[in-house]
């Protein structure tokens, strides 16, 4: 066979296969990392807003003893799913794209002695995993609870989840702090 390119059917057609050099592959990974990091950074704000709205609604429903409505279930599910999405994006950064985490895995002992690396290698990840697990368990229990107990359980669960998430966010001023609104490196025009 001559040097040709494969078609979708697996047969060869005319053309020369394109080689990707290491420099362009690295630039692609850095570009994807930047986009995923921006999404992860900015998604925290709608997530926190949704959880605060859910907390306010649950607190008001608990205090006023109003009936649980389908909209309350939808809001609870939306908050839980958005938290899961945020966690999955963070895991994607953790296992595939983050150069800091990749460097930390080369020498775990040294990484654990460095406050910033330890924070992202272990603390941030563990706290978020606990928050997501807790919220999913709580959402299941809320769903099965008697209607008159749902607002109380929701308010308590959301408050605990917010405390866990708040402790996991790298706020400015912390040793591993990050900007509140990450905009640097936003090369794509759609960000």
Residue, then its C-alpha position, 0 to 999 in steps of 0.5 A: x500500500x502506498x502512503x494514503x489516508x484511511x477513510x471512515x469505512x477503513x479503506x485507504x484513499x489518496x493523500x498523505x497521513x498527517x503527522x502530529x509533532x510533540x509541540x503541537x500536541x502539547x499546545x493542544x493539551x495546554x489549550x484544552x486544560x485552559x478551557x476545562x479549568x475556566x469552565x471548572x472555575x466559573x461553574x462554581x458560581x452558578x453552583x453556589x447560587x443554586x445551592x443558596x437558592x435551594x437553602x433559602x427555599x428549603x428554609x422558607x418551606x420549613x419555617x412556613x410549613x408549606x407543602x413540598x412541590x415538584x418544583x422543589x424536587x426539580x431544584x434539589x435534583x438540579x443542584x445535586x446534578x450540577x454538583x456532580x458535573x462540577x466534580x466530574x470536571x474537576x476529576x477530568x482536570x485531576x486525572x488528565x490535564x493538570x500539570x501540577x497534579x501530574x508533577x505531584x504524582x512524580x514525587x508524592x512525598x515532596x508534594x505532600x510537604x508543599x501546601x499548594x500541591x497537597x491542597x489540590x492533590x488531596x484536600x480539595x479532592x477529598x472534601x469535594x468527594x465527601x460533599x458530592x457523596x453526602x449530597x447524593x445520599x441526602x437527596x435520596x433520603x429526602x426523596x424517600x422522606x415524608x413530605x412534611x420532613x423534606x424541607x427540614x432535611x433539605x435545609x440541613x443537607x444543603x447547609x452541610x454540603x455548602x460548608x464542605x464545598x466552601x471549605x474545598x474552594x481555594x479562596x483568595x488569601x489561602x496558601x493555595x488560593x485562586x482568583x474569584x473570577x479566573x480570566x487569564x489564559x482565556x484565549x478562545x473568543x467564546x469565553 
